[in-house]
Amino acid sequence: MNAEAPLFSRWERETRYYELRLQQDLWGDWVLMRVWGQRGAALGQIRRELCADYGHGQRIYAQSITQRGKRGYRCVA
């Protein structure tokens, strides 16, 4: 098993969703993608953040998980 595997999580609350993806881009750099918006809508927002390495991406990912829980989201994937 690859120690540096891509990560994915999705959270939802009443009418909103939030997704996190930690994955490599075409050049091998680790990128944290945040996707959020209204459930059932075609539009949403995407923010990409370049990470120094996989460990840095994991730390930001973990912080985001904690923040989602504090804001009332529940993990669905």
Sequence and secondary structure as in RCSB ss.txt:
>XXXX:A:sequence
MNAEAPLFSRWERETRYYELRLQQDLWGDWVLMRVWGQRGAALGQIRRELCADYGHGQRIYAQSITQRGKRGYRC
VA
>XXXX:A:secstr
  TT  EEEEEEETTEEEEEEEEE TTS EEEEEEEEETT S EEEEEEE SSHHHHHHHHHHHHHHHHHTT EE
  
